[in-house]
Amino acid sequence: MNPDVAAAGPHDHLVTFSVTTGSFWLRVLLVAGALTVAAFGQLRPFFAEQSRATVLSVTVAAAGAGLVQLLLADGLDVPSQAAVPLLAGLVLPIVAIRARVPRLAAHARWIAPWVLVSAAAAGTEFASAWLGSDAQDRALHTGLVIALVGLSWLTLCRTRSRFATVSVGTVGWLLGAAVVAATGQAALLASAVGR
């Protein structure tokens, strides 16, 4: 046996990455879920009615992406007490879709446009992140979570008037576009930092 090899000791074949694989796969899930929901938000104005399976899958994708975003964020730009309503906003549309109680679904459909329009407040967070705020990372993550809550409720929106239909479609389209941009920026920031 070669003494130089023996002196060096055993060598391992360990491959190291600058990013832990756990957070990498969470980011892949976040990007996939967020882009799915954003695509729904942008295409919904062009389609009249979606199947229950489509609505459920988009709502689950929104909830999953929102939860992953909460896991990956270093913090949000809102008080910690706001985490509970945000989580409820992500989960309640799934409950309303899966429930066999028509009254619950009817109430959720009545509330949905109001939640969607309220989620347009994500625009202030995105503006803060994109205009160079000191807490750019936190504002970006907060805007993404709020926008995902709004887009999850978009699946339940049933409007009666033309004005409401145009308003809901416009807000959904804008939130979808903002989610695409914010998801891309969050992915770039995470890769630049090496997380």
C-alpha positions in Angstrom: 0.0 0.0 0.0 1.2 3.5 -0.8 2.3 5.2 2.5 1.2 8.6 1.3 -2.4 7.4 0.8 -2.4 5.6 4.2 -1.0 8.8 5.9 -3.7 10.9 4.3 -6.4 8.8 5.9 -9.7 7.9 4.5 -11.3 10.5 2.2 -15.0 11.0 2.0 -17.1 11.7 -1.1 -19.2 14.3 0.6 -20.7 17.0 -1.7 -21.4 20.3 -0.1 -23.7 23.0 -1.2 -23.8 26.7 -0.2 -27.6 26.2 0.3 -29.1 23.6 2.6 -31.3 21.3 0.7 -34.2 21.7 3.1 -34.5 25.4 2.5 -33.8 24.8 -1.3 -36.8 22.5 -1.6 -39.0 24.8 0.4 -38.1 27.6 -2.0 -38.9 25.4 -5.0 -42.3 24.6 -3.4 -42.8 28.3 -2.7 -42.0 29.3 -6.3 -44.2 26.6 -7.8 -47.2 27.3 -5.5 -46.9 31.1 -5.9 -46.7 31.0 -9.7 -49.6 28.6 -9.9 -51.8 30.9 -7.8 -50.5 34.0 -9.7 -51.4 32.3 -13.1 -54.9 31.6 -11.8 -55.2 35.2 -10.7 -54.1 36.5 -14.1 -56.2 34.1 -16.1 -59.4 34.1 -14.1 -60.9 37.2 -15.7 -60.9 35.4 -19.0 -62.8 32.3 -17.8 -66.4 32.2 -16.5 -66.4 29.3 -14.1 -63.8 26.8 -12.8 -64.3 23.3 -11.7 -64.4 22.4 -8.0 -61.1 20.5 -8.4 -59.4 23.5 -10.0 -60.6 25.8 -7.3 -59.5 23.4 -4.5 -56.1 22.9 -6.1 -55.4 26.6 -6.5 -56.6 27.3 -2.9 -54.4 24.5 -1.5 -51.5 25.9 -3.6 -52.1 29.4 -2.1 -52.3 28.1 1.4 -49.1 25.9 0.9 -47.2 28.8 -0.6 -48.3 31.2 2.1 -47.3 28.7 4.9 -43.9 28.1 3.2 -43.4 31.9 2.9 -44.1 32.3 6.6 -41.6 29.5 7.4 -38.9 31.1 5.2 -39.4 34.7 6.2 -37.1 36.2 8.8 -40.1 38.2 10.0 -43.1 40.1 8.7 -43.7 43.8 8.6 -46.9 43.5 10.6 -47.5 42.9 14.4 -47.0 39.3 15.5 -50.7 39.1 16.3 -51.5 39.4 12.6 -50.1 36.0 12.0 -53.2 34.3 13.2 -55.6 36.2 10.9 -53.2 35.6 8.0 -53.1 31.8 8.7 -56.9 31.8 9.0 -57.1 33.7 5.7 -55.1 31.0 4.1 -57.0 28.0 5.5 -60.6 29.2 5.6 -61.1 29.0 1.8 -60.1 25.4 1.8 -62.6 24.7 4.6 -65.3 26.5 2.7 -64.7 24.6 -0.5 -64.5 21.2 1.2 -67.4 21.7 3.5 -70.7 20.1 2.6 -72.6 22.9 4.2 -74.1 25.1 1.5 -74.6 28.0 4.0 -70.9 28.1 4.9 -70.0 28.2 1.2 -72.5 31.0 0.5 -71.1 33.1 3.4 -67.5 32.5 2.1 -68.5 33.6 -1.4 -70.1 36.7 0.0 -67.0 37.6 2.1 -64.5 36.6 -0.7 -64.5 39.9 -2.7 -64.0 41.9 0.5 -61.0 39.9 1.5 -59.6 40.1 -2.0 -59.9 43.9 -2.1 -58.5 44.2 1.4 -55.5 42.1 0.2 -54.7 44.9 -2.2 -53.0 46.4 0.8 -50.1 44.1 -0.2 -49.4 46.8 -2.8 -48.1 49.1 -0.1 -45.7 46.4 1.1 -44.5 45.7 -2.4 -44.0 49.4 -3.0 -42.0 49.7 0.2 -39.9 46.7 -0.9 -39.4 47.9 -4.5 -38.7 51.6 -3.6 -35.8 50.8 -1.4 -37.1 50.6 2.1 -34.7 49.7 4.9 -36.7 46.5 5.7 -36.9 45.5 2.0 -36.8 41.7 2.7 -39.5 41.9 5.4 -41.8 44.1 3.3 -41.4 41.7 0.3 -42.3 38.6 2.4 -45.2 40.4 4.1 -46.6 41.5 0.7 -46.3 38.0 -0.6 -48.2 36.5 2.3 -51.0 39.1 2.1 -51.3 38.7 -1.7 -51.5 34.9 -1.4 -54.3 35.3 1.1 -56.2 37.5 -1.3 -55.6 35.2 -4.2 -56.8 32.2 -2.3 -60.1 34.0 -1.7 -60.2 34.9 -5.4 -61.2 31.3 -6.1 -64.4 31.8 -4.1 -65.5 35.1 -5.7 -68.8 35.1 -7.4 -69.9 38.5 -8.5 -73.3 39.6 -9.7 -72.7 43.1 -11.2 -70.5 44.0 -14.1 -68.7 46.5 -12.0 -67.9 44.0 -9.3 -66.7 41.4 -11.9 -64.4 44.0 -13.4 -63.1 45.1 -10.0 -62.5 41.6 -8.8 -60.8 40.6 -12.1 -58.6 43.7 -12.0 -57.5 43.2 -8.4 -56.8 39.5 -9.0 -54.8 40.3 -12.1 -52.7 42.9 -10.3 -52.1 40.7 -7.3 -51.1 37.9 -9.6 -48.6 40.1 -11.5 -47.2 41.4 -8.2 -46.8 37.8 -6.8 -44.8 36.8 -10.0 -42.5 39.8 -9.6 -42.1 39.4 -5.8 -41.5 35.7 -6.0 -38.8 36.3 -8.6 -37.2 39.0 -6.4 -37.4 36.9 -3.3 -35.7 34.0 -5.1 -32.9 36.3 -6.4 -32.4 37.8 -2.9 -32.2 34.3 -1.4 -29.7 33.1 -3.9 -27.6 36.3 -3.5 -27.4 35.8 0.2 -26.9 32.1 -0.2 -29.8 30.9 1.9 
